[in-house]
Amino acid sequence: TYRTLVKPGLAIPAAITRLTGIDEAMVAAAPTFDQVAPELLAFLGDSPILAHNARFEREFLTAALGREIPNPYLDTLELAGLVRGSDVRRSLGHLARVYEVRDHEVHR
């Protein structure tokens, strides 16, 4: 797992703070994405990227880096559709509760 907070360079909307728990004070001394990008890419290597709604993550990383990362993406949202079938509740928080994933920080 690779984790870091990143200074976004703009104000964090209240809706994002409610969703993630991340506020302005938490990122005040954080590095910028440009500063962490080399470390992130080194960490990823050629490993698959696991993400909930992987298309969003792919588009975000492509825009932030100015190029696409060739790594395969594994999408837990798609997997939830296959495994959970007709259960329309596929949010990351719901799935973490259903599968008893502990020590998680949803949407971080």
C-alpha positions in Angstrom: 0.0 0.0 0.0 1.2 3.5 -0.8 -0.4 6.4 1.1 0.2 10.1 1.1 -1.9 13.2 1.4 -1.4 15.6 -1.5 -1.8 19.4 -1.4 -4.5 19.9 -4.2 -3.6 23.5 -5.0 -7.2 24.6 -4.6 -9.8 24.7 -1.8 -11.2 21.4 -0.7 -15.0 21.4 -1.2 -17.1 20.6 1.9 -18.6 17.6 0.1 -15.1 16.1 -0.4 -14.3 16.7 3.3 -17.5 14.9 4.3 -16.7 12.0 1.9 -13.0 11.6 2.8 -12.5 13.2 6.1 -9.7 15.2 4.6 -9.7 19.0 5.3 -7.5 22.0 4.6 -5.4 21.6 7.8 -4.5 18.0 6.9 -3.0 19.0 3.5 -1.4 22.3 4.5 2.1 20.8 4.7 1.5 18.0 2.3 3.6 17.6 -0.9 2.1 18.4 -4.3 1.2 15.6 -6.8 4.3 16.6 -8.9 6.5 16.0 -5.9 5.1 12.5 -5.1 4.6 11.3 -8.7 8.1 9.8 -9.1 7.8 7.9 -5.8 4.3 6.7 -6.7 5.4 5.5 -10.1 8.4 3.7 -8.6 6.1 2.0 -6.1 3.6 0.9 -8.8 6.3 -0.5 -11.1 4.3 -2.7 -13.5 1.9 -4.0 -10.8 -1.8 -3.9 -11.3 -3.7 -1.0 -9.8 -6.7 -2.0 -7.7 -9.3 0.7 -7.4 -13.0 1.2 -6.8 -14.3 2.8 -10.1 -10.9 2.3 -11.8 -11.9 4.4 -14.8 -12.0 7.5 -12.6 -8.6 6.7 -11.2 -7.1 6.0 -14.6 -8.5 9.3 -16.0 -7.3 11.2 -12.9 -3.8 9.7 -13.1 -3.5 10.2 -16.8 -4.5 13.9 -16.5 -2.2 14.5 -13.5 0.8 12.8 -15.1 0.2 14.0 -18.6 0.4 10.4 -19.9 -1.3 7.1 -19.3 0.1 4.5 -16.9 0.3 1.2 -18.8 -0.4 -0.9 -15.7 -3.6 -3.1 -15.8 -6.4 -1.8 -13.6 -8.6 -4.1 -11.5 -11.9 -2.5 -10.6 -13.6 -3.5 -7.4 -16.8 -1.8 -8.5 -17.0 -4.1 -11.5 -16.1 -7.1 -9.3 -18.9 -6.1 -6.9 -21.3 -6.2 -9.8 -20.2 -9.8 -10.7 -20.2 -11.0 -7.1 -23.1 -9.1 -5.6 -25.4 -9.6 -8.6 -28.7 -7.8 -7.9 -27.5 -6.0 -4.8 -27.4 -2.4 -6.1 -25.5 -1.2 -3.1 -22.0 -1.3 -4.3 -20.4 1.7 -2.6 -17.0 1.2 -1.2 -18.2 1.8 2.4 -21.1 -0.7 2.0 -18.8 -3.4 0.6 -16.3 -2.8 3.3 -19.0 -3.4 5.9 -20.5 -6.4 4.1 -17.1 -8.1 3.8 -15.9 -6.9 7.2 -12.9 -5.1 6.0 -11.4 -3.4 9.0 -9.0 -0.5 9.3 -10.1 1.0 6.0 -10.3 4.6 5.0 -13.0 4.8 2.4 -12.4 7.2 -0.5 -8.8 7.8 0.4 
